[in-house]
């Protein structure tokens, strides 16, 4: 149990009444979907683009490490941003920064690196605030649904861009900066979608105007560490597969263009798992079966790549996507379910995402290092299975209130 300066009710009502119908509710949902569509777009571009654009392994590795590293380093900024501006304005500001970073990424290789840092830093704030925003703005019985919508939209945005980036690269005369620039479109839509929510100002948000928030010392609790391990290892595997799946399949004999298509199927699987599993998990108090289920599905995809990568790559890609994508969406449900109040949810989300993303940053580097030392992808894939087994053992505490 976390230590706080004052006791809080186990399941308090949202700080602001959720919109129950009409234009306000429609605008809220539309804005939430557009925000979610933009949450991973920039990070899914490099995998399918790298083989055709001729990016070096070092470039792919660094660009794979930057997102989780920066999302871990900058996640703590969400707490003062929420306290100062409120959820809506903090999310809007972060979306504007994502848009700016998407533009910078078009400015040659230096811009690609700098812009990726900018985008990842802003997305770090979005990641932390999304579970709090859902708990605050939507009814309790809609939490699982909205976290599923978040994961589905996030995966759909990435899948669409991953499927389009190689054709756009060809149509643009093999110009990768132009292909990278398609991320500007969802970034603009996210900014526009949040404009109607700006009237929910910090001045009227009880979570930012009341007495100082209780100090939840979550780092002292087994619950917080179990959440962090689950989120961290699932995210490590997600970003590693996102960075290297096309290269793994090309090494197995697939054409480069087909490998890019498998990346899109992987992200489709992410969308499916991200919608269905949080929806089911939100209906129950005990999420342990869902945790184990996501790990089993991810392991099945890894075993397929390990034993017969060229036999059924669409199946392996979708299994990996469902397993890892459902883990991403399920984490949001776990934050909202295990938190005792809005401040506790923020503290759990911040810790899990700060430490978890720093853990995840090791993934692409570790896979690259093992691949270079062994000359193939067998050893990295075996390492993935070991990490999934560790996750199954360490993460069960996160699935229940006991």
Buried (B, 14 or more C-beta within 10 A) or exposed (E): EBEBEEEBEEEEEBBBEBBEEEEBBEBBBBBBBBBBBBBBBBBBBBBBBBBBBEBEEEBBBBBBBBBBBBBBBBBBBBBEBBBEBBBBBBBBBBBBBBBBBBBBBBEEEEBBBBBBBBBBBBBBBBBBBBBBBBBBBBBBEBBBBBBBBBBBBBBBBBBBBBBBBBEBBEEBEEBBBBBBBBBBBBBBBBBEBBEBBEEBEBEEBEBBEEEEBBEBEBEEBEBBBBBBBBBBBBBBBBBBBBBBBBBBBBBBEBEBBBBBBBBBBBBBBBBBBBBBBBBBBBEBEEBBEBBBBBBEBBBBBBBBBBEEBEEEBBBBBBBBBBBBBBBBBBBBBBBBBBBBBBBBBBBBBBBBBBBBBBBBBBBBBBBBEBBEEEEEBBBBBBBBBEBBEEBBEBBBBBBBEE
